[in-house]
């Protein structure tokens, strides 16, 4: 017997393992608009949003861009971008 007092008790969540932390934030031009993309350490993209948001400014306020998106390691992750867009991109490492 459950102690829901006439209401169904919520079931346990199915996925209890936490997602991996994002490791990289890439700010890149995408067809005339700046977008911010979050990547795992494996360079798998997990989010994309407008780079002009306050959240992006807060995330990078104490960081400096320290890698190049022109690096061959980014070929697969940023395959949809031109070499000019990749050359102008800024890559921030989020967790040190």
Rosetta silent file (secondary structure, phi, psi, omega in degrees, C-alpha in Angstrom):
SEQUENCE: XXXXXXXXXXXXXXXXXXXXXXXXXXXXXXXXXXXXXXXXXXXXXXXXXXXXXXXXXXXXXXXXXXXXXXXXXXXXXXXXXXXXXXXXXXXXXXXX
SCORE:     score description
SCORE:     0.000 S_00000001
   1 L     0.000  130.869  177.386    0.000    0.000    0.000 S_00000001
   2 L   -87.955  160.270  178.776    1.342    3.404   -0.958 S_00000001
   3 L  -105.917   50.882  179.767    0.995    6.465    1.172 S_00000001
   4 L   -91.540   -5.286  178.740   -0.267    8.738   -1.556 S_00000001
   5 L    52.038   49.895  176.905   -3.566    9.412    0.276 S_00000001
   6 L    91.708  -10.128  178.493   -5.648    8.829   -2.820 S_00000001
   7 L  -109.582  145.209  177.681   -3.120   10.298   -5.262 S_00000001
   8 L   -69.854  133.722  177.499   -0.730    8.286   -7.357 S_00000001
   9 L   -77.505  141.546  178.413    2.856    8.579   -6.148 S_00000001
  10 L   -66.487  143.696  177.851    5.385    9.700   -8.754 S_00000001
  11 L   -79.087  160.352  176.014    7.638    6.991  -10.097 S_00000001
  12 L   -65.618  147.827  178.226   11.385    7.153   -9.803 S_00000001
  13 L   -65.564  143.224 -178.113   13.148    8.856  -12.696 S_00000001
  14 L   -71.213  -42.650 -177.089   14.418    6.444  -15.322 S_00000001
  15 L  -107.938  105.050 -178.339   17.799    7.999  -15.980 S_00000001
  16 L  -100.825   -4.340  179.346   19.572    8.852  -12.765 S_00000001
  17 L   -81.601  133.761 -179.246   23.088    9.149  -14.167 S_00000001
  18 L   -71.801  153.415  176.167   24.204   12.748  -14.658 S_00000001
  19 L   -74.071  152.575  175.827   25.218   14.037  -18.065 S_00000001
  20 L   -64.183  153.013  178.549   28.908   14.726  -18.624 S_00000001
  21 L   -73.144  146.411  174.741   30.035   18.307  -18.093 S_00000001
  22 L   -73.637  145.945 -174.049   30.528   20.504  -21.118 S_00000001
  23 L  -114.376  -31.921 -176.658   34.158   21.221  -21.772 S_00000001
  24 E  -125.650  143.884  168.966   34.234   23.692  -24.670 S_00000001
  25 E  -120.314  120.754 -179.989   32.258   26.778  -25.644 S_00000001
  26 E  -112.144  123.082  175.172   32.732   27.784  -29.285 S_00000001
  27 E  -104.844  117.346 -171.630   31.541   31.209  -30.419 S_00000001
  28 E  -142.651  146.933  175.417   31.331   31.146  -34.201 S_00000001
  29 E   -74.033  132.879  178.933   29.718   33.061  -37.056 S_00000001
  30 E  -132.526   90.466  179.392   26.970   31.077  -38.703 S_00000001
  31 L    66.262   35.800  178.473   25.637   32.769  -41.803 S_00000001
  32 L    96.760   -6.684  178.316   25.975   36.287  -40.391 S_00000001
  33 E  -119.812  137.800  178.110   24.808   35.482  -36.860 S_00000001
  34 E   -82.953  127.235  176.967   27.052   34.646  -33.929 S_00000001
  35 E  -120.784  152.142  175.523   26.122   31.387  -32.246 S_00000001
  36 E  -110.878  131.794  179.742   27.509   29.726  -29.147 S_00000001
  37 E  -123.564  133.053  177.029   27.891   25.965  -29.186 S_00000001
  38 E  -100.459  135.407 -178.169   28.615   23.797  -26.172 S_00000001
  39 E  -128.723  147.437  170.684   30.673   20.641  -26.656 S_00000001
  40 L   -74.083  173.613  178.464   31.687   17.725  -24.492 S_00000001
  41 L   -61.105  -27.577  178.318   35.382   16.880  -24.156 S_00000001
  42 L   -78.889    1.367 -177.914   34.844   14.402  -27.029 S_00000001
  43 L    68.543   28.276  172.364   33.716   17.388  -29.163 S_00000001
  44 L   -88.395  125.535 -178.094   30.150   16.117  -29.325 S_00000001
  45 E   -72.903  134.727  179.357   27.785   19.102  -29.534 S_00000001
  46 E  -119.744  -14.940  178.951   25.196   19.259  -26.748 S_00000001
  47 E  -160.470  155.322  175.655   23.690   22.749  -27.179 S_00000001
  48 E  -146.477  133.259  179.840   23.522   25.732  -29.524 S_00000001
  49 E  -155.048  171.823 -178.526   22.155   29.186  -28.781 S_00000001
  50 E   -63.945  127.819 -176.801   22.488   32.880  -29.663 S_00000001
  51 L   -75.451   -9.397 -179.277   25.936   34.147  -28.668 S_00000001
  52 L   -88.619    7.172 -179.483   24.637   37.623  -27.813 S_00000001
  53 L   -75.897  157.855  179.329   22.840   36.405  -24.677 S_00000001
  54 H   -63.302  -32.944 -179.290   23.854   37.520  -21.203 S_00000001
  55 H   -61.484  -39.799  179.091   24.620   33.921  -20.247 S_00000001
  56 H   -65.515  -43.948  178.476   27.401   33.703  -22.830 S_00000001
  57 H   -59.509  -40.218  178.558   28.921   36.940  -21.578 S_00000001
  58 H   -67.734  -40.134 -178.563   28.870   35.567  -18.024 S_00000001
  59 H   -64.072  -36.325 -173.955   30.397   32.232  -19.054 S_00000001
  60 H  -102.954    2.397 -175.254   33.357   33.814  -20.830 S_00000001
  61 L   -58.812  -33.867 -178.196   33.886   36.912  -18.646 S_00000001
  62 L  -106.013    7.346 -178.496   36.825   35.330  -16.783 S_00000001
  63 L  -111.148  162.089  171.104   38.104   33.186  -19.656 S_00000001
  64 L  -124.614  145.676  177.936   40.217   33.847  -22.681 S_00000001
  65 L   -64.535  127.171 -169.901   39.863   32.106  -26.006 S_00000001
  66 L  -128.969    2.206  177.712   42.695   29.651  -25.969 S_00000001
  67 E  -138.991  163.315  179.729   42.257   27.338  -28.883 S_00000001
  68 L  -106.052  136.732  176.166   41.612   27.614  -32.568 S_00000001
  69 L   -79.101   -4.279  174.893   38.575   26.144  -34.281 S_00000001
  70 L   -82.224   -7.603  178.199   40.789   25.773  -37.347 S_00000001
  71 L   -61.978  138.243 -179.702   42.571   22.924  -35.583 S_00000001
  72 H   -56.958  -21.722  177.481   41.968   19.566  -37.343 S_00000001
  73 H   -62.819  -22.645 -178.479   40.466   18.227  -34.088 S_00000001
  74 H   -95.241    0.964 -177.005   37.418   20.411  -34.816 S_00000001
  75 L   -53.274  -50.768 -176.155   36.914   19.212  -38.420 S_00000001
  76 L   -71.347  -43.860 -176.041   34.061   16.832  -37.649 S_00000001
  77 L   -66.019  -33.610 -176.971   32.345   18.952  -34.963 S_00000001
  78 L  -115.247   33.941 -175.496   32.288   22.105  -37.114 S_00000001
  79 L   -60.468  -27.338 -177.891   31.922   20.473  -40.523 S_00000001
  80 L   -81.263   -0.850 -177.836   29.039   22.772  -41.544 S_00000001
  81 L  -105.082  149.119  178.121   31.165   25.918  -41.236 S_00000001
  82 L   -74.102  166.165  178.820   33.471   27.444  -43.808 S_00000001
  83 H   -65.663  -31.490  177.486   37.199   27.758  -43.182 S_00000001
  84 H   -67.763  -42.145  177.478   36.749   31.545  -42.806 S_00000001
  85 H   -63.934  -42.037 -179.871   34.081   31.060  -40.128 S_00000001
  86 H   -67.295  -36.110  179.410   36.259   28.548  -38.314 S_00000001
  87 H   -65.928  -32.461 -179.999   39.286   30.841  -38.490 S_00000001
  88 H   -88.798   -3.328 -177.762   37.296   33.626  -36.815 S_00000001
  89 L   -73.786  154.146  175.573   35.783   31.390  -34.141 S_00000001
  90 E  -116.862  130.240 -179.387   36.776   31.591  -30.489 S_00000001
  91 E  -111.742  123.182  178.422   37.128   28.397  -28.447 S_00000001
  92 E  -112.328  137.573  175.077   36.888   28.609  -24.655 S_00000001
  93 E   -94.114  120.764 -172.422   37.747   25.781  -22.282 S_00000001
  94 L   -85.858  -42.779 -178.896   35.090   25.771  -19.557 S_00000001
  95 L  -111.268  124.273 -174.856   36.288   23.327  -16.920 S_00000001
  96 L  -106.848    0.000    0.000   39.885   23.496  -15.957 S_00000001
